[in-house]
Every structure is written in C-alpha cells, then in structure tokens.
C-alpha cells in the first residue's frame, strides 16, 4: 500500500531554515510528482510547489520562489522540502502529497510535519 | 495567484442536499478541468473526494458529485449525513502552471 512518512515536528528560530523529509513506499517513486502543501493553525491549505522525482524539475508558488528548495533522493525514495528565512508566519503543518498521475490532484498525503517558528 | 473563493460556511440537516461553490477565473477553473475537492476532518490530512471536475475516486460515496459552469465549480453532497461534517477545499490548476486552493468551507450538519 502507498505510504508517505514525514519527518518529526521541529521548532526553529526566526531566520533559520527547516528541512522536511517525506519517504515514499508502495509504488514506483519516479512515476509520480510530489506536491508540498502547508496549513497554518486554523487556516486553509496553501500550495507551495511540486517536484518531478524523475528529473528533479520543480515549480513553486510565486510567494515561495527564492525561499524554498525541493529535492529528492531516488535511492531512498525520499523527497525533501527546505524553507529558508523563517518567520512566525511560517508556523504550519507541512504536507507532502502525491499527485494522481498528472491530474493535478492529490491521492495520497503524508501525515504532516508541524514546524513551529518561535524566538 | 489568488485563492479560489468558497463560502466560509454551509449547513444542512441530515438527508438534505447541499452545494459548495468554488469561484475562480478564466485563468484557472474556467480554463481547465483539473478541479478537485478535498474533505478534511480536524487534525487529519485532507482526503480526495472529486477530481477532474466530476470523477470520484474508488471508495468515495456516490452521494458526492462535482460539476462546473464557467468559472465556478461546485461540490454537491446529497443525503447529508452527520459524518459529512468537515472542512471542504476546492483546488484548480492554473495558466501559470501552478496549483491553487480555495479558502475552505466548513460544513455543519444540523
């Protein structure tokens, strides 16, 4: 069965960076793009970007361009999302989410990784 | 890219039919059929309910249906049940080769 297992919660200081991991199993890793979506406390879903695990190509939401990096390690079937220059507004649950075969929708989600930014 | 517009809240009684709308532009909802809907219970990851405007994933009840007219997509839930109470989000692909979500709608079953 498909599983996306994310890294544990983290607490970061303003100005720091955070790197969240997402390990996939139960399917061919390079066949499915991976989205990253975040959700601030009590707020809605916000799309951050997408990575093609086959060639590493990425696309980011305008507001995160220059501040986010998405990479993958095909040897371990793991995706990574790194967000830099953190502020308190970046406090959120970060989800990795598998794209449903080019349909621009998500069929499987990770359990979420809480990132708290606090001085 | 601005978020798609959804009503903040919708309510209905058990057995009723409700519709949640998702308004976009001709740069997203109006130009593509890559519209999907998600149900999110508190503290849980979202769950795909509808994709490609009208398609239902395996395992999703046929009480859930999707449609689109112009720049507005809709999610209809018939035979409302207590466990349908949740937050619902729409999403769409956009002309800038990006993805955007709606602000979310809280469904209350009275």
Interface residues (C-beta under 8 A of the other chain):
Chain A: X35 X37 X44 X45 X46 X47 X50 X59 X61 X62 X95 X100 X103 X104 X105 X106 X107 X109 X110 X111 X112
Chain B: X1 X3 X32 X34 X36 X38 X40 X45 X46 X47 X48 X51 X52 X57 X89 X91 X92 X93 X96 X97 X98 X99 X100 X101 X102 X103 X104
